[in-house]
Amino acid sequence: MQIDRVHFLTEVDARLARMFSANRCGYRTPAVERHRLEGFMQAGVFLGLSNNLELAELMEESHQAIFGKSIRDRRQENTLNWRYEQVDYSAFEEPTYTRKTRSR
């Protein structure tokens, strides 16, 4: 099966809709599922099926359709719920072998 641009964007839209719908119903999307969706979207960018701007717009449209408001508006309303999303990965920017020798 060959994946084309339309099929890819349709699948991304469906996955976003499932995730946002579950969130709207009160279900917390597991981190592994969110990361899997992010990876899927980045694979589409890598393969040239889309770009980051187009995917961000698609995410915003899907969110708007499910919640009736922008992602930004929803974050401002629920600041406590979004706080854990901001993970600081700076400790992992240094190679592991350097971190291991320094920690001894």
Buried (B, 14 or more C-beta within 10 A) or exposed (E): EEEEEEEBBEBBBEBBBBBBBBBEEEEEEEEEBEEEBEEEBEEBBEEEBBEEEBBEEBBBEBBBEBBEEEBEEBBEEEEEEEEEEEEEEEEEEEEEEEEEEEEE
